[in-house]
Amino acid sequence: MSEPDAIDEGFYSRQLYVLGREAMQRMGAASVLIAGMRGLGVEIAKNVILSGVRSVTVQDEGHAQWTDLSSQFFLNESHLGQNRATCSLPQLSALNPHVHVSAHTGPLDKHLLLQFQVVVLTDTSLDDQRYFGELCHSHGIRFIVADTRGLCGQLFCDFGKEFEVLDQNGEMPVSTMIQSVTKENPGVVVCTDEQKHGFSDGMKVSFSEVKGMTELNSIGPVEITVRSPYFFSIGDTSAFSNYEHGGVVTEVKQPCKLSFKPLSEALGDHELLQMNDFGKKARHETLHLAFHALHIFMKKEQRLPHIWSQQDADALLAMVRELNTVAQLEELDEVAVRNLSYTAQGDLAPINAFIGGLAAQEVIKACSGKFMPLQQWLYFDALECLPQGESQLAESSFSAKGTRYDGQIAVFGSEFQEKLERQKYFLVGAGAIGCELLKNFALIGLGAGNEGHITVTDMDFIERSNLNRQFLFRSQDIGKPKSDVAAKAVRVMNPQMKITAHQNRLDPDSEGVYGYDFFKGLDGVAAALDNVEARVYLDGCCVQHHKPMLEGGTQGSKGHTLVVVPHLTESYGPAKSSSNNDIPLCTLKNFPHHIEHTLQWARDQFEGLFKQAPENVNLFLSNAGFVEQTIGHGDAEALEVLGGVWGSLEDMKTGGQRPMNWEDCVSWARCKWETLYNNDICQLLCCFPPKQVTPTGLPFWSGSKRCPHPLTFDPNNTTHMDYVVAAANLYGQIYGIKGTRDAASIRKILEKVNVPSFTPSSSVKIHLTDKEMEEDKKKDSSDAEKTRLEELKGKLASPSLKSSAMRMYPIDFEKDDDSNFHMDYIVAASNLRAENYDIPAADRLQSKRIAGRIIPAIATTTAAVAGLMCVELYKLVLGHQNISSYRTAYINLAVQYFVLSQPCRPPHFEVAGEKYSVWDDFHVEGRRSDQQEMTLGDLLQFIKEKYNLTVSSLFYGTAILYSGQEERLQLSVSDVVRRVTKADIPPHKKMLELIPSFAEDEDCESVPPIRYLLL
């Protein structure tokens, strides 16, 4: 970067929500050295460069070999024999235009290391790790060691004698509203009862906006003692003023200082091991000794242990036992030591991706002071991937073949490699996780054989904000389909890849492409999706066709993975309701108390004014039945929609809203400002005055109800003008009128705008709850409302309104274009409403995240999650049928939180005494040997004979195919479906899913479906 504070928000937008501006600025001043450019080193370098440090130097004295191609994605066959760092430099430099990347091909030495704030060593001897570790420790240089051997990985951090962590977890500070504060020692703070406060013992908090006991607003951070989920105690408040109402309490994050041991000291300290898979405690303690012993072996023999050599495994185990005479571990996992020896020459892309993601996150922590660093050792293994219950293959099947997969063959053998290459997989999503998965697929050779194939679909196009973590894309790819560019990029990585790119959305509408034949031809599915609905649909397809699914997701530094194995694990399952997180409409309309409320309100205003209203006008113009259809939805909704249509079509000079020129747009925006931020608030205060009390004598405006105040328009107030400028321009756009950003010219127009006076009405009803609102909607309309509706129908019946010149231009919200006024409007509209209710305003970045519903993202988590997904892929291809081999993962790289656990088995249900799971069905081939299709009676008889169950009713979706209708039994099943649904069965539909009810157990809640083949 040219300056430490020059943050390119377009490029780093998603990462900014993870790290924050201050941490990004600190990173922009840091330089990093990464030693070793094999698979692990380049993975770390890629993630660090994308994260936005000032400069990265990659060092490697070695030259590319066949084994490097198993996991070094920036090397290809043309680079064999050339320096790895030099060959990788062009690709690494292209990842991020803001980071200076250089290569060093000489050896590591003191002079080189002292130039950097952070040093990362990969693929180095223990002697070098000790020497350079001591050097870095004594000079205050953050020092990281990362290593992978076959299916095992190691990570070590030393951030010096004194390292300050400025934000330990990166979470938003906890904040809640106050219900009351007592005058006593200690004082007790009671929070509003709508939700738990979320504070923890010992946390420090600050107070603001407290009325009455104003002393709280001026004291520094106070340590709290949690008494319950709804209240906590603070210091002595007995001498303070009486608490009246209001107030917000907010967590004040406190920095902490850590001290690290140098590697030479930490090597013998087993207390510094951080667990990540609690079923493997003994194994990871053993691996600490085993990696140490491996260095001893390599120094003595000048090589790694031979592939699957029993003799070398015995020698390594003897060294581990010798080390344990000092370490005194209670349990040695000798099988793990042998497996490490057998596979140490292996180099696996998924393991490098996981350890590389973790190591790069530690670099970010070292540069920024954000998040809790690793203290100090971490081990990871996926030894459960190895073949189980089989006789040992000949050593020759693991030997190098002079191919790009030699690093993988060293672990799994050539037969498994051939099996990988024959796989047919479907990847849904080519975004961040999708790019990482495709990279891993190319490196391991998934679907790269003559019989193999990868199909990837993604309907999105590349945006600039994608470049920060979707590393297969470059700036010249902006605007192109993600799937096309990603497929092309991985073909460059591995020219043997057989991959087809689609731009289809995966949903019922794409069944013609992704139907029975497509899924039956697959070996498995990988989900790299960003929404629950699509995951649920894909999971349903996998269950229906009995296909395994790999699923993963990220949110900032957090990530999860799930492997779905037919008949062995539970499926992803149905969507969980999110209604508990929905903001009540009454809160949005009248009683906001968080900035999230005002931002959602602003987003709703945008959608209503600039998208829905013009869309309704266009529907009215194109659909002759629009008015009657709208009235069919109820009088209340019809009045709102048709009133909006009429106002949008009628000229402003005759009482409507349709502008004729730019001056009309400015006038509309100024009047809308007055309505929203003055008149509506005055009306609310007329209905509920500031001193209003409830029937029980308590203040109405208390707790989560913040008493608002109206605003007075001031053209010299930046936020006031921001609203008018954005609203006027957007309003002009929906009518095809060109606007301007010139505030001076807009002020001149505002001087001539006539703002109608407003008088609050005591007859207006404002709902206090959503339930009350819904009940009022169900009541019959008043005579006045019915009269108004009839007037609107009459006005809209005028033929003169049907002119094509009346068409409008709806606006789809786009958060990432700073020139389109969309976020300008949202920020101003939200912060003005926040000012109405004395809610602290939000800056543009925070507003964009909340209103744009942006999921924070960072490359490190994405790489780690994709690595874990591909570890599970190995197990699926190997055909493991022991559930203990598989892992579900929940990780948080911000705090080194890892939970890897066995997935759950599918829940069972009973039908007529027999147990079934979601994976069970009644499979029926609808064509008999004579090619005639089964009749419905044949189907019922087949179920009775094969499963001893009597079908009493049968459903296809919501349609009832059979419920005792005798006349249907002689018809073919497909004819019954056509008759009942009154629609043809689409030609691509090869299988019908029918839901039966059985006479033997009619009360059971779940039944296996009948999957009826039409072939």
N, C-alpha and C positions, 0 to 999 in steps of 0.2 A: 504494500500500500504506500502511496505517496506520503500520507500522514497517518499517525496512529489512530486518529479519530475519524478517518474517512471511511465510513461504513456504507457499502453499497446495499441499500435496503431491498432493492429489487432482486439481487442475487441471494442475499442472506435472509430473506423474509421469514422463512419457517424456522431457521436456526436462531434468529433473534428472540423468538418466543421461548426458546429453550434456555439460552444463555443470558440474554439481556444485553443492553447496550454497553454497560460498563465492562462486563467480562469480555465482550467482543473487542472493545478498545484495547484492553490489556493484551489480548491475544494478538492484535494488530501490531504490537511492538515487540513480539517475541520471535526468536530464531531457534530452529530445531535441527538437530543432526540425527539422521536415521541411518544406522550402519547395517549393511546387509540387504541386498536387493533380490533375494529369492522370494518365494510366494508370500511369506509372512511380512517381510520388510516392505514389499510393494503395497500390500494391503494396508499396513499402518500409514505409509506415506500418502496413499490415496486419500484416506480419511482425514489425516492431519491437514493436507493441502486444501481439501474441500472445506475444512472448518475455519480457515481464514487466518492462520498465523502470518507474520510478516515475511519470513523466509524459511525455506526448507532445503537442507543439503542432504543428498543421498550419497552414501559411500559404499563402495564394493570394489575389492581388488579382483574378484573372481570373474570367470567367463561362463556364459550360458551353456548349459548341458541339457540333454534330453529330459532328465528328471525335473528340471526347472519348469518345463512347459506344463507339468501337471497342475501347477498352481500360480505361476507368474503370468498374469493375464496381459502384460505389456510386452512379452517376448513371444517370438514365433520362430519357426525353423530357420529363417534367414539370419537370425541373431546367434545361432550356435557358434561357439568359439569366440564371441565378442564380449566385451565388458558389459556386465549386467546393468550397472548404474548408467553408463553412457547410452545404452540402447533404450532404457526406460525413460530417459530424461524428456524427450519430446512429448510423449503421452502424458507424463506427470505434469509438465509445464502447461499443457492445454486444459487441465482440469479447472484451473482457477486463475483468471487474469490478474487477480489482486495479490498473488503470492509469487515471490521470486524463488524459483527452483533451480538449484545447481547440482552438479555431480562432482564427486571426488573419487578418483580411482586409485589414489595412493593408500598407504596403510594408516590406521588410526594412530595418532600420537597426541601428546600433551598440548602442543601448540594448536592443533586443530580443535580439540574439545573445548578449550578455553574461550572459543569464539561464540559459544552457544549458551542459551538459557536452559535448554532441555536436551539431553542426550538419550537416544534409544539404541540399545544394542540388540541385534538379532544374529543368530548364527555365529556366535563368538565363543571362544574357549573360556573356561572358568577362571583361568589365570588372568585373561584380559578383563573379564567382568570384575574380578577383585581389584585389579590395578586401577582401572578407569573408574570403578565405583568409589574407591578411596579418593582419587583425584577430584571427582565431581563433588563428593561430600565435603571435602575441605575447602572447596571454592564456591560453595553455594549453588552449584549447578544441579538441577533436578535430573535424576538418573533413573532410567527404566530399562529392565531386561525382559525381553519376550522371546519365547522359544517354543517350537512345536516339533514333536517327533512322532510320526505316524498318527495314532489316534489320541495322543496325549499333548497337553500344552501347559506352559509355565509362564507366570507373570510375576515380576518383582518391581517394587517402587521404593525409591529413597529420595525424598524431597528435602533432605537436609536436617540440620540440627534444630532449626526453627522454621516452621512453615505455617503461614496464616491462611485459614479457610474463612473466606468472607461470607459465604452462604452455604450452609452444610447440605441442604437438600434441594435447593432450587425451586421449591414450591412457593406459590403465592402466599404472602403473610396471611395468617388466619385473622378474620375480622368478623365482628357481629355487633348487633345493636343491643343497647342496654334497656332493661325494664325498670330496674331500681338499684339504688346503692344505699346501704345502711350506714348510720353514723355510730360506729363502735370500733373497738380494737380487737381483732382486725375487722375492717369493713368488708361487707359481703356484697359482691356485684351479681345481680340476677340478670340473666340475658333473656331476650324475648323467647317465648316458648314455641316458636314455629319450628326450630331445629336445634340440635345440639351445638354447643359453642365451638367445639373442636380444639380447645386449648389443652396443653399438657402441663403437668407439674413442673415448676421451675422456669417456665417460659416467662419472658419479659414482655410487657404490653404498654401501650400508650393510650391516652384517652383524648377524645376530641368531641366538640359540639355538645358537651354536657351542659344542661341548663340547671341553674341552682347551685349545685356543688361544683362551681367553676374552678375550684382549686385543682381538681383532677386534670383539667385541660393544660395546666402549666407545669405539672410535675414531670420529671424525666421518666424513662422506662421503669416500670414497677414489676418486681417479681411476684408471680401469683402462686397460690396453692389451690389446686382444683378440689372442690368439695363434691361436685356432681356434674353430670353432663350439661347442666343448665345454669350452674352458678359456681363462683370461685371467690376466694378471699384475697385481699391485698393488705397494705399496711394500715396504720391507725388513721381512721377518718373521723374520729369523735370530735375533733376541733374544727372540722370543715363546715361549710354552710349546708343547709338542708337541700337534699336532692329534689329537683322538681320533675324534670322529664328529659327524654332524649339522650343522645350520646352514642358514640361508637367506640368500641375497644378493639385495638389492632395489635397484632404481634409485632414486636420489634426484634428483628433477627440479630443475633449476637455472633461476632466472629469468634473463632477458637484457634488455638495454636497447637500444632502437633510437632513431635520430635521423632525423627526416623533414625534407625541404625544403618550404618553402611553395610553393604552386602557381605563383607567378610565376617562381620559380627552377627548379622541376621541369619546367616547360613545355618547356624547351630541353634537358633531359637524357634522351636516348634510352636510357641505361643503366638507367633506372628502369621500363622497359616489361617487364611480366611476360607471357610467352607462354602461350597456352592451346591453340592448335592449331598444332603445329610445322610443318605444311605451309603455314602462312600467315604466316611470319615477316615477309616483305617487305610483305605486305598490311597487317599490323597496325602496322608502322612507318610505312607510308604513311597509315593512318587517323589516326595521331596528328597528322600534319600536316594531314590533310583536315578533322578536326574543328576544328582551329585556324583553318583557312582558312574554314570554314563560319561561324564567328563573325565573321570579317572581312567576309565576304559579307553577312551579316545586318545588321551595323552600317552597311555602306555602302548597301545596297538597302532596308533596313527590312522585309525579308521573307526567307523561305526561298526557295531556288531553285524555280522552277516545276516542276510534275510532268512528268517525262520531257522536259524542255526541253534541246535540244542546245546552245543558246546559253548558258544558265546553267551547263551542265556544262563548256563550254569556259572560261567565266570562272572557275569554281571550280578547274579544273585549272591555269589560269595562276597563280592564287594559291598553289596547292600547290607548283608549280615554283619560285616566288619564295621561298617559305619554305625550300625545299630547297637554295637557294644557301648558306644558313647551316647547315642540318642535315647536308648532304652524305651523304644516303642513297645506298648503292650501287645500289639498285634501287627505282624508283617503280612502284607498281601503278596505272597510269593508268586501267585498266578499273574498279578499285575506286572511284577518285575519281569517275568519271562515274556509276557506279551509286549511290553515296552521294548525289550531286546529284539524280539522277532520282527517288530515293525518299525524300528527306529529309523531305518533308511527311507521309510515312506514319507511322502510330502502330499498332504491332502488339502485341497482348496477349502472345504467346509470348516476344517479345524483352524486353518489360517484365518478364515473370515471371522470366526468367533473370537479367537485370541487377538486378532488384529483390530477388531472393533473395540475390544476392552482396552488394549494398549493405547490406541489413539485417543480414547476418552480420558485416559490418565494423562496424556500429553496436554489435552485441553485443560484439565484441572491444574496441572503444573503451571501453565501459562496464565490462567485467568484467576486462580484462587477460588473458583466456584466449584461446588460439590465436594463431597468427602472422598479423599484419595484412598487407594488401597493401602492397607497397613498389615503386612508388607508383601506377603507371598500369596499367590493363588495358583491352584492346579485344577486342571480340567481334563477329563478323559471321556472317551466314548468307546471303551474297550468292549462294551456289550454289542457293538456292531459286528464283531468278528463272528464267523460262522459257528453255529452251535450244534452240538450233537452229531457232528460229522467226523469221519476219519480225516486225519491230517493229509493235506494235499502234498504232492511231491515238491521239494524245494525248487525244482526247475520251473514250476509253473509260476513262481514269484520272481524269477530272475528278469533282469532288464532285457527288453526286446528291441531297444533302439526306437521307441515310439514316444509320443508326447504323453502317454499315460504311464510311463515307467514308475513314476513316484507313487501312483495309485496301485499299480500291479504289485509293487513290493509289499503292500498290506493285504490285498484281497485276492491276488492271483489273476491270471489271464482269463480264466473261464468266467469269473465275475465281471471282468471288464467287457467281455463280449456280450454278457447279459445286459449290462448297462447300456451298451450301444444299441441293443435291440428294442429298448423301451420306447413306448409311445405315450407321451405325456401331454397334458393340456394345462397351460399356464394362463390363468385369468388375471390380467393386470400387468402392465409393463411400466409401472411407476417406480417408486424408490425400491421397494422390496422386489418387484418384478425384475428390475435391472440387475440387482444383486443375484437373484436366483438364476437368471439367464447366464450371467457370468460364471456362476458355479456349474451350471449345466454344461456349458461349453468346456470348462476345464476338466470335468470328470468324464465327459464324453456321453452324457445322457442323450439317447436318441441319435447318436452320430454314426451309427452303422447303416448298412444298406436296408435293413428291415425296420430301423428306428425312425422316430419323427417327433418333433415338438410343434405343437400348435399354440400360438400366443394370440390373445385378443385383448384389445384395449381401445375404447372409442375416443380417448382423449388425444389432444394435440399438445406438443411441447411448448411450455411457457418458460420465460426467463427464470422464474422462481424455482423451476424444477432442477436447474443445473447444479444447485448446491448439494444435491444428494442423489440425483438420478444420473449416475456418473457415466452412463453410456451415451449421454447427449452432450452436444456442444452448442455454442451460440449460433452457429450456422444452421442448426437443426430446428430452431424456434419456428413454430407454426406447422411443423410436419407431424404426421401421425406417430405416436410413441411406439406402437408395436412395429411399424416398418423400420424405424431408425434403430430400435433395439435389436431386431432380428439381423439387420445388416451389420451392426457392431459386433455381435457375437460370431457371425460368420468370419469376420476378420480375425477374431481371437482363435477360432478353430474352424478352418475351412471345411472340415468334415461334417459340420452341423447340418442336419436336415430340419429346417424350420420354416413354418408358414405363418405369416402375420395376417391377422384379421382386425377390423375396426368395429366389431359388433359388441353391443351391450348384451350381457348374459341375463336373459329374463325369458318369460314364456313366449315373447314375440320372436325370439331367435331359435325356437325349437326346430324350425325347419333346417337349420344348420347344425345345431347341437342336440340332436335327437337320439333315438335308440341306436341307430347304426353307428353314429359317432362315438357315443360313450362305450358301446360294446367293444369297439376297436382300441380302447385305451387300456394302458396298464395302471394309470393313476392320474391324479389331478393335483395341482398346486394353486392355492388361493393367495393372491397378492392384492387384496381388495381393501378399499378404504371405507366401506359401509357395511353395516350388519345385514341389511336386507339382501344384498347380493351374496354374502357369505351363506346365509340361510338357504337361499335358492340353490346355490351350487352344492351345498351339503345335501339337500334333498335329492338332487340329481345323482350324487354319489351313492346315497343310500338306495335309491331306486335301482341303480345299475350295479350295485355291489362293488364300488371302486374305492380304493383308499384315497384319502385327501390329506395334504399338508397345508396347514393354515398358520398364518402369522400376521402380527400387526404391531405397530409402534405408536407411541404418543410421547414425543420428546425423548427423554432418556429411558423411558419405560418400554418394555416390549413383552410379547408373549408368543408362544408357539404351541400348536396342537397337532397331533397326528391322529387321524381317524383310520382305523383298520377294520375292515368288514368282519363282523361276528366276534371281534376281539375287544374293541373299545366302544365307548359311547360315541355318538356322532356330535357334530357341532350343536345341533339342536335348534328348536324354534327361536324366533326373536324374543328377547325379553322386553317387556313393556317399559317404555321410558317416560310414562305419564307422570311419575313421581317427580321428574325433573322439569316438567313443564311449568312455566310461570303462569299463575292464574290471570285471566283476562282483566279482572277487576284491579289487580295489582298494576298491570300495564297501563290501564286506562286512567286510573285515579290515585293509586296509592304506591308508587314506586319507592323503594328504599335502598336499592343497590344500583350501581352503574350498569350492571347487566340488564336491569329492567328498562332503563332509559335507552340503552342501545337496541334492545329488542323492539321497543316502541318505535324508535327511529327507523329501524329496518322495516317494520310493518307499515309505517307511513310511506316509505319509499315504494314498497310493493303496491300499496293501495293507490297512491297518486299517479305513479309513473309506469306501472305495468298493468295492474288489474283494470283500472278505469279505462285506459285506451283499448285494452283487449275486449272489454265489454262493449265499447262503442263499435269496434270492428265486427264483433259477433252480431250486434244489432243490425248493422248495415248489410251483412252477408246472409243472415238467417231470418227468414220471414217469421219463424215461430219463436223467436228469442223472447219477446215480451211475455207470451203466454207460458213458455217454459219457466221463465223467471218467477212469474206469479205463482206457479205451482210449488215453488220452494217455501212459500209462506209470505204473508203480507209484510212482515218486518224486513226480511231480506230483500223482497221486491222493491220496497220503498227506497232502501239504501242503494241498490244497484241501478234501478231505473232513474232515480233522482240524479245519480252520478252521470248516467248516460245523457240525460236531458241537459244537465249543466255543461257537460263537455261539448255538446253540439251547438248550444245556443250562444249567440254573440254576447260578449261582456256588456255591450252597450244596452242590451235589452234584458239584463238581469241574469244572464248565463255566465259561463266561465270561458268560452272559447275566445282566445286572444287573436287579434288581427295583426299585431306587430310586436316588436321587442318591448316597447313601452308598456303594453298590456301585460306582458310576462312579468316585468319588474313590479308592476302594480299588484298583480296576483300574489307574488311572493311576499310583498310587504304586508298585504292584508292577511295572508295565511299565517305569517309570523304573529300578527296581532291576535288572531283567533287562538292559536296554539299556546302562546306563552303569556297572554294577558287575559283575554276574554274567558277561555275555558277554565282558567284558574280562578278568576273572579266568580264564575258560576259555581264552581266546586265549593268555594268559601261561603257563598250565599247559602248553599244547602247545608254545609257543615262549618259554621263559624269557628274561628280559632279557639274560643272558650267553650265550645260545645261539650256536653257531658253525655255519657251513655245512661240508659235507664237505671243502671246500678250506681250512678253518681261518679263514675270514673271519667277522666278526660278522654274525649273521643280521639283526639290527636295525641296518641301515646304509643309506645312500643314500636311496632313496625309501621305505624301510620305516621308519616312525617307531615307536619303542617306546611303546605306550600305558600308561596307568595308570588304575586304577578310581577312580570318584568315590564319595564318601560323601554321602548325602542330607542337606541342611541346609535346613530350612524357612525359615530367615532369608536364604537365598541367593535373590536375585530370579530368576535364570535357572532354578533348580531349581523354584521355585514357578510360574513362567510355564509350564513344561512341564506340571505337574500340572493347573493350572487349564485350560489349552487342551485337553489330552488328555482330561480328565474330561468337559468340555463336549461335545467332538466325539463321544466315546463315548456319552454320553447321547443326543445327537441321532440317532444311527443306530438307537437303540432307542426313540425317542420320549419320552425322559425330560428334563425341563427342568432346566437347571443354573443356575449363578450365577458372577459374577466376584468375589464377596466372599471375599477371601483369608483374612480372619479366621475366617469360618465353616468354610472348607475346612481351615484349620490344626487346628481342633477335631476335625474328622472324622479327620484324619491321625493324631492322637494315639491313636486306637483301632484303626488299621489294623495287622493282623498281617502282616508281611513275611516270607515263608518264607525259611528259611536256605538257603544254597547251598554245595555242595561241588563243585569242578571235577573232571572225570573225565579220566583219562589215556587212555581208549579213544576219545575223540571225535576225528574226523579233520577237519582244516581244510585246505581246498584252497589251494594257493599260486598256481595259474594257472587261467584259465578253461578251458584245454584239459584239464587234469587233472579239473576239475569235470564237463566234458562226457563224458569217458571213463568216469567213475564212474557217470554217469547211464545209460550204455548197458549197464553190467554187470547181471547178474541180481540181483534183490532178495534180501536175506538172508531166512532163515526167520522171523526176528523181525519184519521189515517186512511179509512176507506175512501173518503172523498178525495183526499190527496192522490191516492193510487189511481182512481178513475180519471182525475185530471191529467196525470202523467201518461196514462194509456191514450187519452185523446190527443195530447200534444205529440206523442211519439208516432201517432198514426199518420201524421202529415207526410205526404209523398215528397215534399221538398227536402226532407231530412235524409233521404236515401241516396243522395248524390255521392259518387265515388270521391269527390273532392273533400268530403267530410272524414275520410279515413285518417286514422291516427297511427303513431309509431311507438308501440310499447317498448319499454327499456328493460332489458334483463340486467340484473345487478352484477357488476364485475368489479371486484375489490382490488385487483392488481394493476389497474390502469389509472395512474394518478392524474391523468389529463381529462378524465371523463366526468368529473364532478360527483361521482357516486359516493366515494368516501368523504369528499368535502361536505356533502349534504349530511351523511350519517353522523360524522363527528360534530358538526355544528348543531344539528337537531338534537342529538343526545345530550350534549353538554349544556345547551340552553334549558332543556327539561331538568337536567341535574341541578342547574342553578335555581330553578323554580322550587325544588325540594331540598336544597342545601346538601346535595350529594356531591362528594368530591368528583371533579371532572376527570376524564380519561384522555390520555394523549392519543395521537393518531395510530400509533403502533398497537396499543392495547385495544383501541376501538376496532381496528381492522381485524384483530384476532377474534374478538367476541362476536361482532356483527357479521363478519365473514365466515364464522364457524370454522376457523382454520385449526387444523390439527398440528401442533408444534412438531417439528421433525429435525433430526440431525443424522448425518451419514453414519456415525459410529454405531448407533443402535440398530439402524437398518442392516448394516453389515453383519452384526452379531446375530440378529434374528434370522437372517437368511442362512447363515452358517449352521445354526441349530436345526433349521428346517431340513437342510441337506444331509445332516447327520442322520435324521430320521429316514430320509430317502434311502440311504444305504441299507437300513434295516428292512425297509419295505421290499427293495429289490432282492435282498438276500432271502426274503420270505420268512422272517422270524415270526413264530407263532406263540412265543412266550411273552405275555404282556409286560413282564418285568424288564424286558429289553428296551421298551419304548420310554420316551420321556416327554412330559408336558412341561413347559418352562414359563416362568414369570421372572423377569429381570428388571432391575433398575440400575443402570450404570452410574447414576448420580451418587448413589450411596453403596455401591457394591452389594446390591441385594440380588441374590439368585436363589430361586426355588425350582429345582429340577426334580420332578416326581413322576411316579408311575401314573399313566392315565387311568381314568375310571373305566370299569367294565360297563357294558350297556345295561341299563335297568331292565328288569324283566316284568312281564305282566302275564296274567293267566286268562285263558279262554277255555272254559269247560274242563278245567283241571290240568290243561297242558300249558307249559311255560313257553313264552315267546319274547323276542326283543324287537327293536326297531329294524334289525337286519333280516327278520323273518318275513316271508310272504308266501302266498299260495300261487305258485308259478303254473300258468295254464297256457298251452299252445293251442290257439284257437282253430288252426287248420288241422283237420283229421287226415288220415292217410289217403283218403280219396280226394283231398284238396277242398272238400266242402267245409264251410265254416260251421263251428258249433252253434247250435241253437241255445237260447237262454236255458231251456230245460236240460240240454246236454251239460251245460256248465254247472248247474245246480246239482245234477246227478254226479258229475265228476268230483265235486267237492265232497259230496256225501260219501262216495265210495272210497276216495283216497284219504280223506281226513276225518271221516265219521262226524261231519258237522252238517247241520241242516240250515241252509240259507233262508231266513225269514224275510229279509229285505236286502236290497242291493242299491248302492248309490254310485253315481258318476259325478264327482263334484257335488253340486247342490241338487242335481237332478235325481229323482227317484226312478230307477230302472225297473224295480220289481218290489212289490209289496202285496203279493197275493194275486196279481192280475194273471189269470190263467191263459188269456188270449195271447199273451206275449211269449209264452214258453216255446211256441213253435217257430218264432222268429229267430233269425241269427242275432248274436249279441250285438254286432255292429248295427244291424237294422233297428234294434231296440234303442240303441244310443241315438241314432239319427232321428227316430220318431220322437223320443222324449225331449231331446235338446233342440229339435227343429233346425238342425244344422248338419252339414256334411262333416265327416271326419277328415281332417286335412291329410293329404297324401303322405306327408312325412311322418304321420302318427302311426308308429308300428306297434305301440304297446298302450293299452288302456289300463289305468289304475282304478279299480273298482273297490268300494268299501262295503263289506258285507255286515249284516247283523245275523247272529246265529240263534236259533230257537233254543239251543242247549244252554246259552248264557247271554240272554238279551240285555242284561244290566251291566255287562263289562264295559269299562270306559274306553279301552283300547283293543283293537283287533288288527291282525296282520291283513294287509290289503291283498286283493286278488290282482295279480299282474298278468293281464290277458294279452297274449301276443297275437297280432293280426297277420303275421307272416304266413 
